[in-house]
Amino acid sequence: MIRLTLCAALVAASFGAHAQTTGSMVQRDVNQQQRIDRGLQNGSLSTREAGALEREEANIDRMQSKALKDGTLTPQEKQRMARAQDQASRDIARAEHNGVHGDPNSASSQRLQADVQRNVNQEKRIEAGVQSGSLTNREAGRLEHGQAHVGRMEANAAHNGHVGAGEQRRIQHAENVQSHRIHREKTDTQRQPG
């Protein structure tokens, strides 16, 4: 009996490591965006490296958007997204420790830092909406699609290692649109099925 219980506990623990809810998935987005932001702030990430990581995060956001389109997450979708997030986590760690350093005080880095910090805030708002039930999975999926769009814009702007003022204005406009969408979705009357 003890062996059976121990085996069941081990199986549950192994599945629990990859069993993601919409809320935990978005929380990982928040954590990874914060790591990118800290890397820019402390110089362990260059603007170009952060742009590449933003592209990877945008791809994950797009995967999440597609997976949540029907309002549910299948075990296969959860596992695929957990693997993608695990890979992104390893890529962030690798970029932070590869010996390439950025100048956190450069205008370009400052612009990207502001944009990445805004991503953190937007993802936190989405996560809070999912946790409170003010966002359905479908709504969260649509919002992740918007996050993917902003992330691609940031990645494209930082691709050459320089984020110009005009590029930042375009990104900020897209972030403002996304912010309004988040507010609208969180305050509509749809609720997560209980």
N, C-alpha and C positions, 0 to 999 in steps of 0.2 A: 504494500500500500504506500509506503514511504517513497519507494522508487517511482511508482506511478505518479505521485504528487510532484516529486522533484522533476520528472521528465515533463510533466504538463507545465510546470512553472518555467522551465528552460525554454520550451517551445513558445509559450506566451511572451517571455522576455525577448526572444529573438524576433517575433513578429511585432512586438511593441516598439522595437527600435525603428522600424520602418513604417509603422502604422501612423499615418498622418491624417489629422483632421484639417479642415480648411483653415481653422484658427492657428494650429501649430505650423502649418505650411507658411502662412503669412508671417508668423512670428520669426521663422527662419529667414524670410526675406528681410525683415527689420534687422535681425542680428548681422546678416551679411552686409547689408548696406552700411551699418554702423562700423563694421570692420574696415570697409573701403574708406569711409570718411576718416576714421582714426589713422589709417595708413597715409592718406593725403596730408592730414594735419601734422603727423610726426615725421614726414619725409620718407617713410619706408616704402611708399608707392609714388612713382612718377605719375604725371598727368596721363601719359600714354598708357601706362600699365592700368591705371584706374579706368581709363576708357575701355580697354579690352575686358576688364572685369565687369564693367557696366553692360557691355554687349552680352556677356554670358548671363548676367542677371536678367536682362531683357528677354533672352531666349527662355529662361525659366518662367518669367511672368507670362510669356506667350503660351507655354505649355500649360500653365495653370489655367489660363483663360479658356483654352480649348477643352481641358478636362472638366471644367466647371460649367461649360455651356449648357449641359443638360441638367445641372443642379446637383449632380452626385459625383462622388469620387469612387471609382472602382478600385479594388485592391491592386490591379495592374497599374493604374494611373498613379496611385499613391506611391507604389514602389518605384516607378519610373521617375517621378518627381523627387523622391528621396535620393535616388542615385544621382540625379542632376545636381541637387543641392549639395550632396556630399562632394561631388567633383568640384563644384564652384568653391566650396570651403577649402579644399586642398589647393586649388589654384590661387586663392587669396593668400594662403599661408606661404606658398611657393614664391609668389611675387613679392611679398613683404620681406622675404629672407634671401633674395637672389643677389644682393649686393648692389642693385640699381637703386639710386636714391633720387627723390624729387626735391624741389625747393618749395616747401609749404608756404613761403611768403611771396612767391611769384604771383603776379596778377592772374595768370592762367590757372594755377592751382587754387587760388582763392575763389575764382569763379566756379570751378568744378566742385570744390568743397561745399559751396553754398547750394549748388544743385543737388549734390548727393545728400546733403542734410535735409533738403526738402523731400527727397525720396524717402528718407527715414520717416519723416513726419507723415507723409501720405500713407505709407505702408502701415504705420501705427494706427492711423485713423481707420483704415480698412480692417485691420485686425480687431480694433475695439468694436467696430460695427458688427463683425462676425460674432465676436464673443457675447455681445449684448443682445444679439438677435435682430438688430435693426438692419442688417444686411443679409439677404438670402445668399446661398451659394452662387446662384446665377448672377446676382448683382455683383458679388465679389469677383466672379469671373470676368464680367464686363469691365470692372475697375482695374483688374490685373492687365487686361488688354491695353488700357490707357497707360498703365505703368510701363508696360513693354514699349509703347510708342515713345514715351519720354526717355526711357533708358537707351533706346536706339539713337535718339537725337544726341544724347550726351556722349555715347560711344563714338558717333560720327564726328562730333565736334572735337573730341580729345584724340582722335585717331593719329593726328600728326604731332601730338604732344603739346598743342597750343589751343586754348579755348579763347576765342576772341570775344569782345564785348557784344558784337552783333549776334554771334552764335548764342551767347548767353541770353540775350533778349528774346530770341526765338524759343529757346528752351523754357525760359520763364513764362512766356505766353502759353506754351503747351502745359506747363505745370499749373498755371492759373485755371485753364480749362478743366484739367483733371481735378483740381481742388473743388471746383463748382460741381462737377459730376459726383464726387464723393459726398458732398453735402446733400445734393439732391437725392441720391440713392439712399442715404442714411435717414433722411427725414420723410421719405414716402411712406405709404401705409402698408407695404408688403412686409411680412414677417416670416422668419424662418419657421418651417413646420416643426412642431414640438412633439 
